């Protein structure tokens, strides 16, 4: 049981990061390949605002999440959207987001150095007991945050006008535009939400491991795995995928070594791609010719 709980706690982090991918892919069919670096920006921004003693910690985190969310919206408008409209849909948005990631890496590395800096903002000390197993309180907080964020996003997309517009753009952007919905504006909102979630994950993860330009990179494989296993077009997918990936890698890693744990997780991803490429929670759609 302890291994299962530890795996689920680790999977919560991957699930939270994966929501950043799912939110953008679900609405715009694009991914921000600089998502890890947006986590880095959030961590360094949190490091700066953590010095504002006159402001409550919750307000500091809200500021960080809001600023990074705004940067996400601008990224879609300036870097992604020009390559996905006007009949010129191509893959150049991949290169543009990768380019943004390199710029952020260079700026943070040259400006702050590579040494890890401690972050007290969002930090929870000690251990907690879950189902008889002890896990780090910070990992428990991240896993709980992943669940709460997922529930919030599901309710938002199913019970609000914004959710209706997001689903409309996801299903048929051209038809949605004819009905008065702006796909570009909805895409900006989706990127803002996705990067806000990534920012929250970055702050909570940095509180555990410290702030550095390499903060987000180690999480991307697990986040992609969580999204692919659960499905990149369902908001529940990252939770399921992250849980499966976390439990498998933790169990195998404890049994025969960390390296084989990571390999086993990737083998699960390959199996899903081979036998259910749409993900475990997505509906299989029959294509009629």
C-alpha positions as a LaTeX table, in Angstrom:
\begin{tabular}{lrrr}
\hline
Residue & $x$ (\AA) & $y$ (\AA) & $z$ (\AA) \\
\hline
Unk1 & 0.00 & 0.00 & 0.00 \\
Unk2 & 2.83 & 2.39 & 0.79 \\
Unk3 & 4.22 & 2.04 & $-2.74$ \\
Unk4 & 0.79 & 2.66 & $-4.25$ \\
Unk5 & 0.23 & 5.79 & $-2.17$ \\
Unk6 & 3.73 & 7.08 & $-2.96$ \\
Unk7 & 3.11 & 6.43 & $-6.66$ \\
Unk8 & $-0.22$ & 8.25 & $-6.60$ \\
Unk9 & 1.39 & 11.21 & $-4.81$ \\
Unk10 & 4.14 & 11.37 & $-7.45$ \\
Unk11 & 1.55 & 10.99 & $-10.18$ \\
Unk12 & $-0.32$ & 14.00 & $-8.83$ \\
Unk13 & 2.58 & 16.24 & $-9.81$ \\
Unk14 & 2.68 & 14.81 & $-13.34$ \\
Unk15 & $-1.10$ & 15.18 & $-13.59$ \\
Unk16 & $-0.98$ & 18.84 & $-12.58$ \\
Unk17 & 1.68 & 19.63 & $-15.17$ \\
Unk18 & $-0.16$ & 17.56 & $-17.80$ \\
Unk19 & $-3.27$ & 19.72 & $-17.41$ \\
Unk20 & $-1.23$ & 22.52 & $-18.96$ \\
Unk21 & $-0.83$ & 20.40 & $-22.08$ \\
Unk22 & $-4.41$ & 19.09 & $-22.11$ \\
Unk23 & $-6.06$ & 22.50 & $-21.79$ \\
Unk24 & $-4.28$ & 23.85 & $-24.86$ \\
Unk25 & $-4.53$ & 20.68 & $-26.95$ \\
Unk26 & $-8.19$ & 20.18 & $-26.08$ \\
Unk27 & $-9.10$ & 23.63 & $-27.40$ \\
Unk28 & $-6.51$ & 24.52 & $-30.07$ \\
Unk29 & $-4.89$ & 21.19 & $-31.03$ \\
Unk30 & $-1.52$ & 22.72 & $-30.17$ \\
Unk31 & 0.94 & 22.27 & $-27.31$ \\
Unk32 & 3.22 & 24.78 & $-25.67$ \\
Unk33 & 6.61 & 23.06 & $-25.75$ \\
Unk34 & 7.94 & 25.80 & $-23.48$ \\
Unk35 & 5.61 & 24.69 & $-20.67$ \\
Unk36 & 8.52 & 23.53 & $-18.50$ \\
Unk37 & 10.16 & 26.92 & $-18.88$ \\
Unk38 & 6.91 & 28.64 & $-17.93$ \\
Unk39 & 7.16 & 26.67 & $-14.69$ \\
Unk40 & 10.67 & 28.06 & $-14.30$ \\
Unk41 & 9.41 & 31.62 & $-14.86$ \\
Unk42 & 6.74 & 31.06 & $-12.21$ \\
Unk43 & 9.30 & 29.75 & $-9.74$ \\
Unk44 & 11.66 & 32.71 & $-10.20$ \\
Unk45 & 8.74 & 35.14 & $-10.04$ \\
Unk46 & 7.62 & 33.45 & $-6.82$ \\
Unk47 & 11.15 & 33.84 & $-5.50$ \\
Unk48 & 10.89 & 37.57 & $-6.09$ \\
Unk49 & 7.43 & 38.16 & $-4.66$ \\
Unk50 & 8.19 & 35.97 & $-1.64$ \\
Unk51 & 10.18 & 38.94 & $-0.32$ \\
Unk52 & 7.03 & 41.06 & $-0.09$ \\
Unk53 & 6.35 & 40.57 & 3.60 \\
Unk54 & 3.31 & 42.84 & 3.56 \\
Unk55 & 1.36 & 40.49 & 1.27 \\
Unk56 & $-0.22$ & 37.15 & 2.32 \\
Unk57 & 1.29 & 34.03 & 0.74 \\
Unk58 & $-1.96$ & 33.15 & $-1.02$ \\
Unk59 & $-2.03$ & 36.56 & $-2.70$ \\
Unk60 & 1.59 & 36.15 & $-3.80$ \\
Unk61 & 0.77 & 32.84 & $-5.47$ \\
Unk62 & $-2.27$ & 34.40 & $-7.17$ \\
Unk63 & $-0.05$ & 37.15 & $-8.58$ \\
Unk64 & 2.46 & 34.61 & $-9.92$ \\
Unk65 & $-0.27$ & 32.47 & $-11.48$ \\
Unk66 & $-1.95$ & 35.53 & $-13.02$ \\
Unk67 & 1.23 & 36.94 & $-14.55$ \\
Unk68 & 2.29 & 33.62 & $-16.05$ \\
Unk69 & $-1.24$ & 33.04 & $-17.32$ \\
Unk70 & $-1.10$ & 36.41 & $-19.10$ \\
Unk71 & 2.23 & 35.44 & $-20.65$ \\
Unk72 & 0.60 & 32.22 & $-21.82$ \\
Unk73 & $-2.20$ & 34.15 & $-23.54$ \\
Unk74 & 0.35 & 36.42 & $-25.25$ \\
Unk75 & 2.36 & 33.39 & $-26.34$ \\
Unk76 & $-0.66$ & 31.94 & $-28.10$ \\
Unk77 & $-1.60$ & 35.26 & $-29.72$ \\
Unk78 & 1.89 & 36.17 & $-30.93$ \\
Unk79 & 3.72 & 32.86 & $-31.32$ \\
Unk80 & 1.16 & 30.13 & $-32.00$ \\
Unk81 & $-1.95$ & 31.68 & $-33.59$ \\
Unk82 & $-0.20$ & 33.13 & $-36.68$ \\
Unk83 & 0.68 & 29.58 & $-37.77$ \\
Unk84 & $-2.77$ & 28.05 & $-37.19$ \\
Unk85 & $-5.08$ & 30.43 & $-39.05$ \\
Unk86 & $-5.71$ & 31.71 & $-42.52$ \\
Unk87 & $-5.35$ & 28.37 & $-44.25$ \\
Unk88 & $-1.66$ & 28.10 & $-43.39$ \\
Unk89 & $-1.92$ & 25.56 & $-40.60$ \\
Unk90 & 1.49 & 23.94 & $-40.25$ \\
Unk91 & 3.95 & 22.82 & $-37.63$ \\
Unk92 & 5.91 & 26.06 & $-37.31$ \\
Unk93 & 4.21 & 26.73 & $-33.97$ \\
Unk94 & 6.23 & 23.81 & $-32.61$ \\
Unk95 & 9.49 & 25.54 & $-33.53$ \\
Unk96 & 8.28 & 28.89 & $-32.20$ \\
Unk97 & 7.36 & 27.48 & $-28.77$ \\
Unk98 & 10.63 & 25.53 & $-28.64$ \\
Unk99 & 12.41 & 28.79 & $-29.46$ \\
Unk100 & 10.64 & 30.50 & $-26.55$ \\
Unk101 & 11.86 & 27.72 & $-24.26$ \\
Unk102 & 15.47 & 28.31 & $-25.33$ \\
Unk103 & 15.12 & 32.04 & $-24.75$ \\
Unk104 & 13.76 & 31.52 & $-21.23$ \\
Unk105 & 16.48 & 28.99 & $-20.41$ \\
Unk106 & 19.21 & 31.39 & $-21.56$ \\
Unk107 & 17.74 & 34.38 & $-19.73$ \\
Unk108 & 17.27 & 32.54 & $-16.43$ \\
Unk109 & 20.62 & 30.75 & $-16.62$ \\
Unk110 & 22.61 & 33.89 & $-17.44$ \\
Unk111 & 20.61 & 36.06 & $-15.07$ \\
Unk112 & 20.30 & 33.77 & $-12.05$ \\
Unk113 & 22.85 & 31.00 & $-12.55$ \\
Unk114 & 22.31 & 27.27 & $-12.28$ \\
Unk115 & 22.49 & 26.88 & $-8.49$ \\
Unk116 & 19.23 & 25.94 & $-6.78$ \\
Unk117 & 17.71 & 28.60 & $-4.53$ \\
Unk118 & 15.31 & 27.68 & $-1.72$ \\
Unk119 & 11.70 & 28.87 & $-1.95$ \\
Unk120 & 9.57 & 29.10 & 1.18 \\
Unk121 & 6.43 & 30.24 & $-0.65$ \\
Unk122 & 3.92 & 27.37 & $-0.89$ \\
Unk123 & 6.08 & 25.11 & 1.27 \\
Unk124 & 4.64 & 22.47 & 3.61 \\
Unk125 & 6.99 & 20.66 & 5.98 \\
Unk126 & 6.84 & 17.19 & 7.45 \\
Unk127 & 4.92 & 14.07 & 6.51 \\
Unk128 & 1.27 & 13.08 & 6.28 \\
Unk129 & $-0.36$ & 9.67 & 6.60 \\
Unk130 & $-2.61$ & 8.48 & 3.78 \\
Unk131 & $-4.22$ & 5.03 & 4.04 \\
Unk132 & $-1.55$ & 3.99 & 6.51 \\
Unk133 & 1.36 & 5.17 & 4.37 \\
Unk134 & 3.63 & 8.15 & 5.07 \\
Unk135 & 4.38 & 10.62 & 2.27 \\
Unk136 & 5.96 & 14.04 & 2.22 \\
Unk137 & 3.42 & 16.70 & 3.09 \\
Unk138 & 4.49 & 18.72 & 0.03 \\
Unk139 & 3.79 & 15.77 & $-2.27$ \\
Unk140 & 0.42 & 15.30 & $-0.62$ \\
Unk141 & $-0.35$ & 18.99 & $-1.13$ \\
Unk142 & 0.57 & 18.79 & $-4.82$ \\
Unk143 & $-1.57$ & 15.67 & $-5.34$ \\
Unk144 & $-4.53$ & 17.30 & $-3.58$ \\
Unk145 & $-4.05$ & 20.43 & $-5.68$ \\
Unk146 & $-4.10$ & 18.32 & $-8.85$ \\
Unk147 & $-7.45$ & 16.81 & $-7.85$ \\
Unk148 & $-8.98$ & 20.17 & $-6.90$ \\
Unk149 & $-7.71$ & 21.89 & $-10.06$ \\
Unk150 & $-9.11$ & 19.08 & $-12.21$ \\
Unk151 & $-12.53$ & 19.30 & $-10.55$ \\
Unk152 & $-12.53$ & 23.08 & $-10.99$ \\
Unk153 & $-11.65$ & 22.81 & $-14.69$ \\
Unk154 & $-14.26$ & 20.13 & $-15.33$ \\
Unk155 & $-16.97$ & 22.24 & $-13.66$ \\
Unk156 & $-15.79$ & 25.34 & $-15.53$ \\
Unk157 & $-15.88$ & 23.68 & $-18.94$ \\
Unk158 & $-19.22$ & 21.94 & $-18.37$ \\
Unk159 & $-21.20$ & 24.59 & $-16.54$ \\
Unk160 & $-20.16$ & 27.96 & $-17.95$ \\
Unk161 & $-20.47$ & 29.92 & $-21.16$ \\
Unk162 & $-16.69$ & 29.81 & $-21.50$ \\
Unk163 & $-16.82$ & 26.04 & $-21.37$ \\
Unk164 & $-19.43$ & 25.96 & $-24.14$ \\
Unk165 & $-17.23$ & 28.16 & $-26.34$ \\
Unk166 & $-14.16$ & 26.05 & $-25.62$ \\
Unk167 & $-16.00$ & 22.86 & $-26.57$ \\
Unk168 & $-17.36$ & 24.50 & $-29.71$ \\
Unk169 & $-13.91$ & 25.61 & $-30.85$ \\
Unk170 & $-12.48$ & 22.20 & $-30.01$ \\
Unk171 & $-15.08$ & 20.38 & $-32.14$ \\
Unk172 & $-15.16$ & 22.76 & $-35.11$ \\
Unk173 & $-13.38$ & 26.11 & $-34.96$ \\
Unk174 & $-14.72$ & 27.25 & $-38.33$ \\
Unk175 & $-18.33$ & 26.53 & $-37.42$ \\
Unk176 & $-17.83$ & 28.19 & $-34.05$ \\
Unk177 & $-16.52$ & 31.35 & $-35.72$ \\
Unk178 & $-19.63$ & 31.45 & $-37.95$ \\
Unk179 & $-21.72$ & 31.39 & $-34.76$ \\
Unk180 & $-19.91$ & 34.43 & $-33.41$ \\
Unk181 & $-17.29$ & 32.66 & $-31.27$ \\
Unk182 & $-13.72$ & 33.87 & $-31.71$ \\
Unk183 & $-11.39$ & 30.84 & $-31.86$ \\
Unk184 & $-8.39$ & 33.10 & $-31.34$ \\
Unk185 & $-9.82$ & 34.60 & $-28.16$ \\
Unk186 & $-10.85$ & 31.19 & $-26.84$ \\
Unk187 & $-7.37$ & 29.89 & $-27.64$ \\
Unk188 & $-5.81$ & 32.73 & $-25.65$ \\
Unk189 & $-8.03$ & 31.87 & $-22.67$ \\
Unk190 & $-7.09$ & 28.19 & $-22.95$ \\
Unk191 & $-3.38$ & 29.05 & $-23.00$ \\
Unk192 & $-3.86$ & 31.43 & $-20.07$ \\
Unk193 & $-5.56$ & 28.69 & $-18.06$ \\
Unk194 & $-3.00$ & 26.07 & $-19.08$ \\
Unk195 & 0.01 & 28.19 & $-18.20$ \\
Unk196 & $-1.65$ & 29.28 & $-14.95$ \\
Unk197 & $-1.92$ & 25.63 & $-13.93$ \\
Unk198 & 1.71 & 25.08 & $-14.98$ \\
Unk199 & 2.71 & 28.11 & $-12.89$ \\
Unk200 & 0.96 & 26.69 & $-9.84$ \\
Unk201 & 2.74 & 23.37 & $-10.36$ \\
Unk202 & 6.05 & 25.20 & $-10.75$ \\
Unk203 & 5.66 & 27.10 & $-7.48$ \\
Unk204 & 4.67 & 24.02 & $-5.46$ \\
Unk205 & 7.42 & 21.89 & $-7.01$ \\
Unk206 & 10.04 & 24.63 & $-6.47$ \\
Unk207 & 9.03 & 24.81 & $-2.81$ \\
Unk208 & 10.09 & 21.16 & $-2.53$ \\
Unk209 & 13.24 & 21.04 & $-4.69$ \\
Unk210 & 14.36 & 24.67 & $-5.02$ \\
Unk211 & 14.33 & 27.18 & $-7.87$ \\
Unk212 & 16.63 & 26.67 & $-10.87$ \\
Unk213 & 16.50 & 27.00 & $-14.70$ \\
Unk214 & 16.27 & 23.18 & $-14.92$ \\
Unk215 & 13.20 & 23.01 & $-12.67$ \\
Unk216 & 10.60 & 21.95 & $-15.22$ \\
Unk217 & 12.60 & 19.75 & $-17.57$ \\
Unk218 & 12.58 & 16.53 & $-15.48$ \\
Unk219 & 8.78 & 16.63 & $-15.22$ \\
Unk220 & 7.94 & 16.86 & $-18.91$ \\
Unk221 & 8.33 & 13.17 & $-19.74$ \\
Unk222 & 6.05 & 12.17 & $-16.87$ \\
Unk223 & 3.55 & 14.90 & $-17.80$ \\
Unk224 & 3.45 & 13.79 & $-21.45$ \\
Unk225 & 3.05 & 10.22 & $-20.27$ \\
Unk226 & 0.15 & 11.17 & $-17.99$ \\
Unk227 & $-1.57$ & 13.01 & $-20.82$ \\
Unk228 & $-1.08$ & 10.23 & $-23.35$ \\
Unk229 & $-2.17$ & 7.44 & $-21.01$ \\
Unk230 & $-5.31$ & 9.22 & $-19.84$ \\
Unk231 & $-6.04$ & 11.06 & $-23.08$ \\
Unk232 & $-5.06$ & 14.53 & $-24.29$ \\
Unk233 & $-8.66$ & 15.55 & $-24.93$ \\
Unk234 & $-10.21$ & 14.86 & $-21.55$ \\
Unk235 & $-9.59$ & 16.82 & $-18.37$ \\
Unk236 & $-9.90$ & 13.68 & $-16.22$ \\
Unk237 & $-7.19$ & 12.02 & $-18.29$ \\
Unk238 & $-4.14$ & 13.52 & $-16.55$ \\
Unk239 & $-5.33$ & 12.32 & $-13.13$ \\
Unk240 & $-5.81$ & 8.75 & $-14.34$ \\
Unk241 & $-2.69$ & 8.77 & $-16.49$ \\
Unk242 & $-0.57$ & 10.39 & $-13.80$ \\
Unk243 & $-1.76$ & 7.88 & $-11.21$ \\
Unk244 & $-0.98$ & 4.90 & $-13.44$ \\
Unk245 & 2.40 & 6.26 & $-14.49$ \\
Unk246 & 3.32 & 7.18 & $-10.92$ \\
Unk247 & 2.35 & 3.81 & $-9.44$ \\
Unk248 & 4.09 & 1.79 & $-12.18$ \\
Unk249 & 7.35 & 3.76 & $-12.07$ \\
Unk250 & 7.42 & 3.80 & $-8.27$ \\
Unk251 & 6.65 & 0.08 & $-7.88$ \\
Unk252 & 9.16 & $-1.06$ & $-10.51$ \\
Unk253 & 11.74 & 1.46 & $-9.31$ \\
Unk254 & 11.50 & 0.17 & $-5.75$ \\
Unk255 & 11.77 & $-3.43$ & $-6.97$ \\
Unk256 & 14.59 & $-3.38$ & $-9.51$ \\
Unk257 & 15.94 & 0.16 & $-9.74$ \\
Unk258 & 14.97 & 3.74 & $-10.61$ \\
Unk259 & 16.14 & 3.45 & $-14.22$ \\
Unk260 & 13.89 & 0.46 & $-14.86$ \\
Unk261 & 11.04 & 2.28 & $-13.16$ \\
Unk262 & 11.22 & 5.07 & $-15.74$ \\
Unk263 & 11.54 & 2.53 & $-18.55$ \\
Unk264 & 8.45 & 0.66 & $-17.32$ \\
Unk265 & 6.44 & 3.88 & $-17.36$ \\
Unk266 & 7.44 & 4.55 & $-20.96$ \\
Unk267 & 6.51 & 0.98 & $-21.88$ \\
Unk268 & 3.02 & 1.68 & $-20.55$ \\
Unk269 & 2.90 & 4.75 & $-22.78$ \\
Unk270 & 3.94 & 2.68 & $-25.81$ \\
Unk271 & 1.29 & 0.08 & $-25.02$ \\
Unk272 & $-1.41$ & 2.76 & $-24.84$ \\
Unk273 & $-0.24$ & 4.29 & $-28.13$ \\
Unk274 & $-0.36$ & 0.89 & $-29.80$ \\
Unk275 & $-3.70$ & $-0.39$ & $-28.52$ \\
Unk276 & $-5.65$ & 2.74 & $-27.53$ \\
Unk277 & $-3.93$ & 5.79 & $-29.05$ \\
Unk278 & $-6.75$ & 8.14 & $-28.05$ \\
Unk279 & $-6.06$ & 7.43 & $-24.36$ \\
Unk280 & $-7.84$ & 5.35 & $-21.76$ \\
Unk281 & $-10.63$ & 7.86 & $-21.05$ \\
Unk282 & $-11.30$ & 9.22 & $-24.52$ \\
Unk283 & $-14.09$ & 7.81 & $-26.62$ \\
Unk284 & $-13.03$ & 5.85 & $-29.66$ \\
Unk285 & $-14.45$ & 7.57 & $-32.73$ \\
Unk286 & $-15.18$ & 5.51 & $-35.83$ \\
Unk287 & $-14.15$ & 7.24 & $-39.04$ \\
Unk288 & $-16.58$ & 6.71 & $-41.92$ \\
Unk289 & $-15.16$ & 6.88 & $-45.44$ \\
\hline
\end{tabular}
